[in-house]
Amino acid sequence: MRTDSIRYLIVPGWQGSSAEHWQHHWHANLPNSHWLEQADWINPSREDWIAALDSAVAQSSKPVVIIAHSLGCITVAHWAGQAPVHLLRRVQGALLVAPADVERANRPAALAGFAPVPRALLPFPSQVVASDNDPAASVGRALEMARDWGAEAGILTGAGHINVKSGHRRWEQGFAYLYRLQGRAQRSGLRRA
């Protein structure tokens, strides 16, 4: 799958991604990438975030690969459960990094509207990348989300929330997960053809 034939849709999580975050680095370096902007990063509305994602996929004339972080991952799962089939077919795959457990006891109150975590299989290839010491989701919950969504799971050691605070500014090694996902999506597409 050639990268110039894909639109990379970058989907940040709660509070957005700062300029030092790996998602900004990827946005600057991946061809045809699009940053999904939300109207309110601090007080997220599930309906508004899903609508923004829906609009971004609908506006793409190319197949889409979603690159989501934290609450962005949960937004993708909610969107996939209600999106029209013709838009779901545009998504070639989703890289879901450090999905936030919006059901955890110590979740920020602003995330309550995103609970419960969707449990349905995602209708496109997906890859969850999580950490064994992420304060936003335990390893067990990250693996449960991956299983529910039908995603491959990769667990990093000591990577925190895979964000700037945990030292992930460029996160070059994350590209390996992206390219692996794209390979799976291409093989899946050939089987459907």
C-alpha positions in Angstrom: 0.0 0.0 0.0 1.6 3.2 -1.1 1.5 6.0 1.5 0.6 8.6 -1.1 -2.7 6.8 -1.8 -3.7 7.0 1.9 -5.0 9.8 4.1 -3.6 9.6 7.6 -6.2 10.9 10.1 -4.5 12.0 13.3 -7.0 11.8 16.2 -5.7 13.3 19.5 -7.2 12.5 22.9 -8.5 14.6 25.8 -6.8 18.1 26.0 -5.4 17.6 22.6 -1.7 16.8 21.8 0.9 19.5 22.5 3.3 20.6 19.8 6.0 18.2 21.3 3.7 15.2 21.1 4.6 12.3 18.7 1.3 12.9 16.9 2.5 16.3 15.8 5.8 14.8 14.6 3.9 12.2 12.6 1.5 14.7 11.2 4.5 16.7 9.9 6.2 13.6 8.4 3.4 11.5 7.0 2.3 12.4 3.5 -1.4 13.3 3.2 -2.0 13.5 6.9 -4.9 15.4 8.4 -5.2 16.7 12.0 -8.7 16.1 13.5 -9.5 19.3 15.4 -12.1 19.3 18.1 -14.2 22.3 19.2 -13.5 21.7 22.9 -10.5 19.7 24.0 -11.0 20.3 27.7 -14.7 19.4 28.1 -15.2 16.8 25.4 -18.7 15.9 24.1 -18.9 12.3 22.8 -21.5 13.3 20.2 -19.4 16.3 19.0 -16.1 14.3 18.9 -17.9 11.4 16.9 -19.4 14.0 14.5 -16.0 15.6 13.9 -14.5 12.1 13.1 -17.4 11.3 10.9 -17.0 14.5 8.9 -13.2 14.0 8.5 -13.7 10.5 7.1 -16.5 11.6 4.8 -14.4 14.4 3.4 -11.5 12.1 2.4 -11.3 11.1 -1.2 -8.6 8.5 -0.3 -8.7 5.4 1.9 -8.1 6.5 5.6 -5.7 5.1 8.2 -6.6 6.4 11.6 -3.9 7.2 14.2 -5.6 7.8 17.5 -4.3 8.4 21.0 -6.0 8.0 24.4 -9.6 9.3 24.3 -9.3 9.5 20.6 -9.2 5.7 20.6 -12.5 5.5 22.5 -13.9 8.0 20.0 -13.0 5.8 17.1 -14.6 2.8 18.8 -17.8 4.8 19.4 -17.8 6.1 15.9 -17.3 2.6 14.4 -20.4 1.4 16.2 -22.7 3.9 14.5 -21.1 5.1 11.3 -22.7 4.3 8.0 -21.2 1.4 6.1 -19.9 3.4 3.2 -17.7 5.5 5.6 -16.6 2.4 7.5 -15.4 1.0 4.2 -13.1 4.0 3.7 -11.1 3.1 6.8 -8.2 0.8 5.9 -7.1 0.5 9.5 -6.7 2.1 12.9 -3.6 2.5 15.1 -5.0 2.9 18.7 -2.3 4.1 21.0 -2.8 4.1 24.8 -6.6 3.8 24.8 -8.0 5.5 27.9 -10.2 3.4 30.2 -13.1 5.8 30.6 -14.7 3.3 33.1 -11.8 3.3 35.6 -12.6 4.6 39.1 -10.1 7.5 39.0 -11.0 8.7 35.5 -11.3 12.5 35.1 -14.9 13.7 35.4 -14.7 15.2 31.9 -14.4 11.7 30.4 -17.6 10.3 32.0 -19.7 10.9 28.8 -17.5 8.5 26.9 -18.3 5.5 29.1 -18.9 2.7 28.7 -16.1 1.6 26.5 -17.5 0.1 23.3 -17.1 -3.7 23.1 -18.0 -4.4 19.5 -15.5 -5.7 16.9 -14.1 -2.9 14.8 -15.0 -3.5 11.1 -11.4 -2.7 9.9 -7.9 -3.9 10.9 -6.7 -2.4 14.1 -3.7 -2.4 16.4 -3.7 -1.4 20.0 -0.4 -0.2 21.5 -0.4 0.1 25.3 2.0 0.3 28.2 2.4 -1.8 31.3 2.4 1.3 33.5 -0.2 3.6 31.8 -2.1 5.5 34.5 -5.1 5.8 32.0 -5.5 2.1 31.5 -4.2 -1.1 33.2 -2.6 -3.7 31.0 -5.6 -6.0 31.6 -8.0 -3.3 30.4 -5.9 -2.5 27.4 -5.8 -6.2 26.4 -9.5 -6.5 27.0 -10.2 -3.5 24.7 -8.0 -5.0 22.1 -9.7 -8.4 22.3 -13.2 -6.8 22.2 -12.2 -4.7 19.2 -10.5 -7.6 17.3 -7.3 -5.7 17.4 -3.7 -7.0 17.6 -2.1 -5.9 20.9 1.4 -4.6 21.6 2.4 -3.9 25.2 5.4 -1.6 25.8 7.4 -1.8 29.0 7.5 1.4 31.1 6.1 3.7 28.4 3.5 5.4 30.6 0.7 7.0 28.6 2.9 7.1 25.5 2.9 10.9 25.5 5.3 13.8 26.1 5.2 13.2 29.9 6.5 9.7 29.4 9.2 10.9 27.0 7.5 10.1 23.7 8.0 13.2 21.6 9.0 11.7 18.2 8.2 8.0 18.9 10.0 6.7 15.8 9.6 3.1 16.9 5.8 3.6 16.7 6.1 3.7 12.9 6.8 -0.1 13.0 3.3 -0.6 14.4 1.8 1.7 11.7 3.5 -0.1 8.9 2.6 -3.5 10.3 -1.0 -2.4 10.5 -0.9 -1.1 6.9 0.5 -4.5 5.7 -2.4 -6.3 7.5 -4.9 -3.9 5.9 -3.4 -4.5 2.4 -3.6 -8.3 2.9 -7.2 -7.9 4.1 -8.1 -5.8 1.1 -6.6 -8.3 -1.3 -8.7 -11.1 0.3 -11.9 -9.0 -0.1 -11.1 -8.2 -3.8 
